[in-house]
Amino acid sequence: MKDRNRRCVSAYHETAVQIGETILDSGGNAFDAFVASTAATYVLGEGTTSLAGCLGALTYNARTRTVEYLDADFNEPKTRKRWWRRSSPPGNTVPVPGAVAGLEALSRKYGRFSFADALAPAIALARTGFHITKYYASVISARSPVLQRSEYGRRTFFPEERPLREGDVLRQPDVADFLTNIARYGAEYMYNGPWGRQFVETVRERGGLIKNDDLAAYTVEWRQPWTISYREHEVYACSGFTFGGLWTLVALKTLENIAPPFPEHFSTAPQMLEVLLRLARQVDSEAWLFNYKQLANREYVQSRLAPEYVANIWSRVQASGCGNSTRSGTAHSYHVIAIDHEGNAVTGTNTIESAPWADGIFVQGIPLSNALKIPYGTRPGKRRLNLLSMHLVLRDGALRFAIGAFASSLIEASLQFLVNLIDYRLSPAEAARLPRFGTIPFELNSDGDIVWCDTSRNWLDKRVNPEVVTTLESRGLLFHQEHIDTGLGNIVVVNEDGTLQSATTPVQQSEPTRANVSENY
């Protein structure tokens, strides 16, 4: 068997990690492992991801040393009623899914295993079932009203007329059957087959205007990623109308206006934390980042990554300006990173981009997203704007870091992960788990609508020293430290000798100091 320290799968569910590692040990490559682990995550996910969701992934081909962005994001339907957000019927908020098409495209372009073989572990997992965790049981309880709206939700999550509890076995035979049909017929089963027809009928019964043509017209896009140089590193990010990674590139290029070394971590240094906070808020006020017409113009975007433009942003940061956020909150997701012995790598996010199980509408066991509740402007029948954030970082042409972030503060988390890795030269565990700040605080109701937000504040890890908080508040920076969301994510570091180190951010940040952070290999 090859050296296990030179291959890695990073995911939030241990079963998904084991499935990906088994694929690698059986002769598959990083792309096979990513497909298998991501498919398993759809089975294991606590309603926060869906095979009717969207998918984005940065890929690194070790042989050619090239990076591509796989864009399998949602499409807007060609026809949709423009309702006020809270009054829109549920079918009107359902987008055209991309996840299955994306997995199939990645498997066929780069995989060594067949698509069917890569899906086999997820099929077995859905059919056999798994013991749910305390966290999974709590999500079922919290979303009980949504899950009980459908016969499928009641039958699956409330057997014997009670919610599943910690340790109970969750079996999803409908999902196993769906994946079996995908393995047999490919994505055609979803976009031009029985699932698609049932999907359209279900959505239209609930007020949507999606047609079969919307599904049939869906295509995956392989895009040239955005890239910048940052302190002798090449940093790559997702492109197209996926603006989260681009946000981070703008922030990093602006940060180049100050030079390391930074001896004290920003979570304990008021001056550096202030710089990063003001920088994040200023980049948030760059309206072009959220405008699909400008994102489609590569020349325009490149001009916004140029030193002359980011110098203007930096001047506003120095003037103690705090820009206003022009983006809305996003939802929970999951991320998978896979790297094989040859150095091929994939870092990608899978998501329902809604509250868990969205509106509780299922088609053959697959929950439908209501992502169109988020009012991003876009064109009918085309990709919608998306906040996904993932990065590959090379140095001297060789892969050094792979990261991905999700949850509401995903882009702030991505920025701080990269600063930790490049500027502070921290280990993956330290980079992922030390205290950080998040986006503007907000609260969702049971339908996933924002009912409260405070644009004058940022979420801040409660482990940050109160003296630091007091200092920054005296300088006009305000915080919310209850029910915090500072982002979640995965980090994999490729050492110079080819060995790998990985870490994920705990759902509950409880480590009190840098000294007792542990690391996964």
Disulfide bonds with the S-S distance in Angstrom:
none
